[in-house]
Amino acid sequence: MPLIANTPVEKMAGPYSRRWLALLVLCLSLLIVVMANTSLIVAAPDMTQDLGLSSSDLQWVIDGYTVPYAALMLVLGSIGDKYSRRGALVAGLVIFAGGSVMGSLVDGTGLVIAARAIMGVGAAVVMPATLSLLVAVFPKRERAKAITAWTATSGLAIAVGPLVAGWLLEDHAWGSTFLINVPIAVVAVIGALVLVPPSKAANAGRIDYVGGLLSIVSVGSLVYAIIEGPHFGWGTGPVAAAVVAGVGLPAFVLWELRHPHPMLDVRRFAQRPFSGSMLAVLFFFFGTFGAIYYSTQFLQFVLGYGALETGVRLLPLAGAVFVGAAATGRLTPKLGMKTMVVAGMVIGTAGVLLLTLIDTGSTYADFLAPMMMLGFAIGLSVSPATDTIMGSFPESELGVGGGANDTALELGGSLGIAVLGSLLATAYKDRLTDLVGGQLPASAMETAKDSVGGGLAVAEQIARTPSAGPQQAQALIDAVHEAFAHGVAHTSLIGGIIMAAGTMIVLAVLPGRKAAKRDEGEPEESAKERVDVG
């Protein structure tokens, strides 16, 4: 057996013998891509203090990764299909590792944001490549199990990212949370060359670069507007980006409808299994990412857990993902995709709504059930939805299919963090103003209203002031905690309502078993590989 896997998937007489080992490599690659976002949740306080980040700076340290990640996946997935899916995976891992090294070494805000953007480009290559290689390597009878493992890895990374980052921050600076990606990426590159066979689309035509450019501009502008507008106001930049997205998306659709070989055949959205699954992924990660974003802040800033302690307390979420994944593997063939997806969304919605009970007396125990419900829902519903999305694409467009799935995921997550984060900030600010308005100097009040971290920093300064002292500082801390708890409860109510509405939409769009067989489109190059969605 050769050291390097050289035989293309397309030339193999039967299923690839080392496909389960190849899946480990694909899941490892996925793990660091997702961890790069979740690890920053617990590293943010150290970065803010060390670099003197403003609220806007910190937002762009986080979202410098998200914008290129979301905007480029469709195009880079198409390029991987044409030239080499394994080559795309290796190139993406190298770019990702390079950005990680840069992020660990620089000490300026702009350079950290640039490093995160480079990592985002690498992630945009890696993410669709993992899904397209998975579908190419596994025969249809095993594909649902493989996608379930892929989905479970995403859920695992949500908890492992903060845990690993917290462990590193115990003894090392925040740069270590970037550097940890490098050895993992090196192992993944070696594993890809040894265990993952080459794969590319057979008879791939010319790439639709005009459609690709329109998708990059439209999605990038949309994500920028989603991030910037709710957090920092609808000034010239966010409004211009929203206008560009509003013009660019219809232009993309019209171009794709007229192009003989479109990058993304938008007619697929007329297929109810595909469009319903895309909506399910988007709505689900809207609520999940938003809830995890502000729940971890509560654990750190209100309950006072350190980075490692916060990471440890997210582990039940990862465990619940695996339980949900095991359940969906057994139940989906019996109950159908629609039942599992909708059931997962209902459970996730209930988990978010449970967070409306949070108040100043809440402890970690009050977050345990919602987090486990969200994790179980991820495992239960995301893999059947992803399996359906990927099954809607022919072999020649697997990278595009992966890019479409991952764009829905990233758009949902970005919307959740931006919209729910903005609602949280507004509710916190209004409540804090009601509680301590007029009792602080104007500059201190503005800092305290900016974020829960800012409010606690002002209280720390008050404690050191001879004219004020610990009693006044404690009064402000209590007010900050109450305001943030109110914000979490208020935001969870709105987030839960949005997720409930999304669940009803998905319930209406997804077809039942009989309708699925009639409505589901046959991928023209792989009709025999049709996905049975129900």
C-alpha positions, 0 to 999 in steps of 0.5 A, spaced: 500 500 500 503 506 497 504 511 503 501 517 499 493 516 497 494 516 489 488 513 486 482 518 485 476 516 487 473 516 480 477 510 478 476 506 484 472 499 482 469 499 489 468 503 495 475 506 498 478 501 503 480 506 508 474 511 508 473 511 515 480 513 517 479 519 511 473 521 515 477 522 521 482 527 517 476 530 514 473 531 521 480 533 524 480 539 519 473 541 520 474 541 528 480 547 528 475 551 523 470 551 528 474 552 534 477 558 531 471 561 532 469 558 539 475 559 542 475 566 541 469 567 546 474 565 552 480 569 549 476 575 548 477 578 555 485 577 555 485 580 548 481 586 550 485 588 556 492 586 552 491 590 546 486 595 549 480 593 544 474 597 543 467 594 542 468 595 535 475 592 535 473 586 538 467 585 534 472 585 528 477 581 531 471 576 531 468 577 524 474 579 520 474 571 520 467 571 518 466 575 512 471 572 508 469 565 511 462 566 509 463 570 502 468 565 499 465 558 500 461 557 494 466 559 489 472 556 493 468 549 493 466 550 485 474 551 484 475 545 488 470 541 484 474 542 478 481 542 480 482 538 486 478 537 492 484 534 496 488 539 493 483 544 496 483 541 503 491 541 503 491 548 501 486 551 505 489 548 511 496 551 509 493 558 509 489 557 515 495 555 519 499 561 516 494 566 519 494 562 525 502 563 526 501 571 524 495 571 529 500 568 535 506 573 533 502 580 532 501 585 537 496 590 533 489 590 532 489 591 525 494 586 524 490 581 528 484 582 524 488 581 518 490 574 521 483 572 522 481 574 515 487 570 512 484 564 517 477 565 514 480 565 507 483 558 509 476 556 512 472 557 506 477 553 502 477 547 508 469 547 510 466 545 503 472 541 501 471 536 507 463 535 505 465 534 498 470 529 499 466 525 504 460 525 499 465 523 494 469 517 498 463 514 502 457 510 498 450 512 499 449 507 504 454 509 509 453 517 507 448 518 512 453 515 518 459 519 515 455 526 515 452 524 522 460 524 524 461 530 521 456 534 524 457 531 531 464 534 530 461 541 529 458 540 535 464 538 539 468 544 537 463 548 540 465 546 546 472 544 545 474 550 543 473 554 549 476 548 553 482 548 549 483 556 549 481 556 557 487 551 558 492 554 554 490 561 558 491 558 564 499 559 563 500 562 556 498 569 553 492 569 548 497 568 542 497 561 544 490 560 542 492 561 535 498 557 535 495 551 537 491 550 530 498 549 527 500 542 529 493 540 528 493 543 521 500 539 520 497 533 522 491 534 518 495 535 512 499 529 512 493 525 514 490 528 507 496 526 503 496 519 506 489 517 507 484 522 503 484 520 496 484 525 490 477 527 487 475 532 482 469 532 478 468 528 472 467 533 465 467 539 469 465 545 465 468 552 465 467 555 472 462 561 472 466 566 475 461 572 474 456 568 478 462 567 483 464 574 483 456 576 484 456 571 490 462 574 493 460 581 493 453 579 495 454 575 501 460 579 503 456 585 503 450 582 507 454 579 512 458 585 513 451 589 514 448 584 518 454 584 523 456 592 523 449 595 522 445 592 529 452 593 533 454 600 531 448 603 528 446 604 520 451 609 518 454 610 511 458 603 511 452 598 513 447 602 509 451 601 503 453 594 504 445 593 505 444 596 498 449 592 495 447 586 497 440 588 495 442 589 488 447 583 488 443 578 490 437 579 485 443 580 480 446 573 482 439 569 481 438 572 474 445 571 472 445 564 474 438 563 471 441 565 464 447 562 465 448 555 461 453 552 466 451 556 473 455 556 479 449 554 483 443 552 480 438 557 483 432 552 481 434 547 486 430 552 491 424 550 488 425 543 490 422 543 497 427 538 500 433 542 499 430 549 500 427 546 507 433 543 509 437 550 507 432 554 511 433 549 517 440 550 517 440 557 517 434 558 523 437 553 527 444 556 527 441 563 528 438 561 535 444 556 537 450 561 536 446 567 539 444 563 545 451 560 546 454 567 545 451 570 550 450 564 555 458 564 555 458 571 557 454 570 563 458 564 565 464 569 565 462 576 567 456 574 572 458 568 575 465 569 575 468 563 571 475 563 568 476 561 561 478 554 563 472 553 568 467 556 562 470 551 557 469 545 562 462 547 563 460 547 556 462 540 555 455 537 556 453 541 550 458 536 546 456 530 550 449 532 548 451 533 540 453 525 540 447 523 544 443 526 538 447 524 533 446 517 535 439 518 536 438 521 529 442 515 526 437 510 528 431 514 528 431 518 521 431 511 517 424 509 521 421 516 522 424 520 516 428 526 515 422 531 516 420 528 523 427 529 525 429 536 523 423 539 525 423 535 532 430 538 533 428 545 531 422 544 536 427 542 542 432 547 540 427 552 540 425 550 547 432 550 550 432 558 548 426 559 551 428 556 557 433 562 558 428 567 559 428 564 566 435 567 567 435 572 573 440 575 578 439 569 582 441 564 576 447 559 577 450 554 572 445 549 573 440 554 570 444 553 563 445 546 563 438 544 561 438 549 555 445 547 553 444 540 553 437 541 549 441 545 544 447 540 543 442 534 543 438 538 537 444 539 533 446 532 533 438 530 532 437 535 526 443 538 522 446 531 519 439 529 516 438 536 513 446 536 511 445 529 508 439 532 504 442 538 501 448 534 499 444 529 496 441 535 491 447 536 488 450 531 482 457 529 483 460 534 479 458 540 484 459 537 491 464 542 493 458 547 491 453 543 495 458 543 501 459 551 500 451 552 500 450 548 506 456 551 510 454 558 507 447 557 510 450 555 517 455 561 517 449 566 515 445 563 520 450 564 526 452 571 524 445 573 524 444 570 531 450 573 534 449 580 530 441 580 531 441 577 538 447 580 540 444 587 538 438 586 542 442 584 548 446 590 548 440 594 547 436 591 553 442 591 558 443 598 556 436 600 557 436 596 564 442 599 567 440 606 565 434 605 569 438 602 575 444 607 575 442 613 571 445 619 573 449 616 579 455 616 575 459 621 571 457 621 564 464 618 561 463 612 566 456 611 565 457 610 557 463 605 558 458 601 563 453 601 558 457 599 552 458 592 555 457 588 561 465 587 561 465 595 561 460 595 567 465 591 571 471 595 569 468 601 572 466 598 578 473 596 579 475 603 578 470 605 583 472 601 588 479 604 588 477 611 589 477 613 596 471 618 595 467 612 593 469 605 595 467 598 595 460 599 597 458 603 591 462 599 587 458 593 589 452 597 588 454 598 581 456 590 580 449 588 582 446 593 577 450 590 572 449 583 573 441 585 574 441 589 567 445 583 563 441 578 566 435 582 564 438 582 557 439 575 557 432 573 558 429 578 554 433 576 548 432 569 549 424 570 548 425 574 542 430 569 539 425 563 541 420 566 538 424 567 531 426 560 532 419 558 533 417 562 527 423 558 523 420 551 525 413 553 522 416 555 516 421 549 515 415 544 517 411 547 512 416 547 506 419 540 508 415 535 504 413 528 507 415 522 505 410 521 499 411 528 497 419 528 498 419 522 493 415 526 488 418 533 489 425 531 490 429 533 484 434 528 481 441 530 480 442 529 473 449 526 474 447 521 479 440 519 479 442 512 482 445 516 488 438 519 490 437 521 497 431 518 500 429 524 505 423 521 508 
